[in-house]
């Protein structure tokens, strides 16, 4: 997740922010096949059709869902039992091995290359030959730097979702409020309490709630793992010996592992009383996608390792293409980073150039709309001219510098 151009070359070239290239973290997403719940087919369909998180490189390896019961989960009663089932799924299906295999563009005969590492790492073409890299101290440094930064920032988010009817929950609260109201001896207060309870019930019973729990995992890729991979498992067109045996060795290896970073929860209300301006499926699609976006933003705020960097869109005023979808709030602080790459080694160094904070009332509403107009809770269209979030702070900043949220 590193900006490849230096500040000097960027400014002189006059590049627009759309031309800015930087290293991103890579992501694979998986959905846990939960038990039946209302609107399940629509919810799952909305999950699969949601846009892929745009701050990550898509590292999908094929498997997009699994049934936890096949991996020892009797019922979804605790995080410990759920993560145990997830770990068994990872182990039995060699998910970490498949993530590594995708990084090195593994062919059906087991051979690897570094074309994807070069592409995502923005490595100069002169370093794309693995044998040249092996023979060159500079090439080794570049390959190691890019590999540790890129492959070591590969994540898997495993999510479970439920779509729960609001009415039964609202009715329990309503009935308790009515019981409490009827105990009041003054009729005026009693009638008012009953009226408040009825209004609250009529509002709360509408629609459904989307509940999402997401578990964040990170691919373990340290020096030992990297060195063992290159030494014991690497195969290319120049490799001699029994290739089938070496291919099987990689397939069966337990070297590659996924480590649990943590989890987060998110709940969103789904209401269908929007003056008929959206269909039920459109509302479900919006709710599911926004709920997933919300849990991703919470994971990023909670775990530093999962935080993304974003290029500045403009330097004066200071703006960036992040907003409500990423959970940005007024006053949130970001560090501004300038990244420079040594052209000989490819080693990236970051230098903090200052800090900025989100301006009040200048936050871009970039939440998913499915191509439909933004509506408020009452179904009224929201008109906003904002195309980016505005920040406050000093310093001579320019488009393409990277920003990262800090606590």
FENMOJO-V515087 format. One record per residue. N is the residue number from 1. OMEGA is omega as a letter, one per 20 degrees, with the letter a starting at -180 (* if undefined). Layout:
n = [N	N]
omega = [OMEGA	OMEGA]
This chain:
n = [1	2	3	4	5	6	7	8	9	10	11	12	13	14	15	16	17	18	19	20	21	22	23	24	25	26	27	28	29	30	31	32	33	34	35	36	37	38	39	40	41	42	43	44	45	46	47	48	49	50	51	52	53	54	55	56	57	58	59	60	61	62	63	64	65	66	67	68	69	70	71	72	73	74	75	76	77	78	79	80	81	82	83	84	85	86	87	88	89	90	91	92	93	94	95	96	97	98	99	100	101	102	103	104	105	106	107	108	109	110	111	112	113	114	115	116	117	118	119	120	121	122	123	124	125	126	127	128	129	130	131	132	133	134	135	136	137	138	139	140	141	142	143	144	145	146	147	148	149	150	151	152	153	154	155	156	157	158	159	160	161	162	163	164	165	166	167	168	169	170	171	172	173	174	175	176	177	178	179	180	181	182	183	184	185	186	187	188	189	190	191	192	193	194	195	196	197	198	199	200	201	202	203	204	205	206	207	208	209	210	211	212	213	214	215	216	217	218	219	220	221	222	223	224	225	226	227	228	229	230	231	232	233	234	235	236	237	238	239	240	241	242	243	244	245	246	247	248	249	250	251	252	253	254	255	256	257	258	259	260	261	262	263	264	265	266	267	268	269	270	271	272	273	274	275	276	277	278	279	280	281	282	283	284	285	286	287	288	289	290	291	292	293	294	295	296	297	298	299	300	301	302	303	304	305	306	307	308	309	310	311	312	313	314	315	316	317	318	319	320	321	322	323	324	325	326	327	328	329	330	331	332	333	334	335	336	337	338	339	340	341	342	343	344	345	346	347	348	349	350	351	352	353	354	355	356	357	358	359	360	361	362	363	364	365	366	367	368	369	370	371	372	373	374	375	376	377	378	379	380	381	382	383	384	385	386	387	388	389	390	391	392	393	394	395	396	397	398	399	400	401	402	403	404	405	406	407]
omega = [a	r	a	a	r	a	a	a	a	a	a	a	r	a	r	a	r	r	a	r	r	a	a	r	a	a	r	a	a	r	r	a	a	r	a	r	a	r	a	a	r	a	r	r	r	r	a	a	a	r	r	a	a	r	a	r	a	a	a	a	r	a	a	r	r	r	a	r	r	a	r	a	r	r	a	a	a	r	a	r	r	a	r	r	r	a	r	r	r	a	a	a	r	a	r	r	a	r	r	r	r	r	a	r	a	r	a	r	r	a	a	r	a	a	a	r	r	a	a	r	a	a	r	a	a	a	a	r	a	a	r	r	a	a	a	r	r	r	r	a	a	a	r	a	a	a	a	a	a	a	r	r	r	a	r	r	r	a	r	a	r	r	a	r	a	a	r	r	a	a	r	r	a	a	r	r	r	r	r	a	a	r	r	a	r	a	a	r	a	a	r	r	r	r	r	a	a	r	r	r	a	r	a	a	a	r	a	r	r	r	r	r	a	r	a	r	r	r	r	r	r	a	a	r	a	a	r	r	a	a	a	a	a	r	r	a	a	a	r	r	a	a	a	r	r	r	r	r	r	a	a	a	r	a	a	a	r	a	r	r	a	a	r	r	r	r	r	r	r	r	a	a	a	r	r	a	r	r	r	a	r	a	r	r	r	a	a	a	a	r	r	r	a	a	r	r	r	r	a	r	a	a	a	a	a	a	a	r	a	r	r	r	r	r	r	j	r	a	r	a	r	a	a	r	r	r	a	r	r	r	r	a	r	r	r	a	r	a	r	a	r	a	a	a	a	r	a	r	r	r	r	a	r	r	r	r	a	r	r	r	r	a	a	r	a	r	a	r	a	a	a	r	r	r	r	a	r	r	r	a	r	r	r	r	a	r	r	r	a	a	r	r	a	r	r	a	a	r	r	r	a	r	r	a	r	a	*]
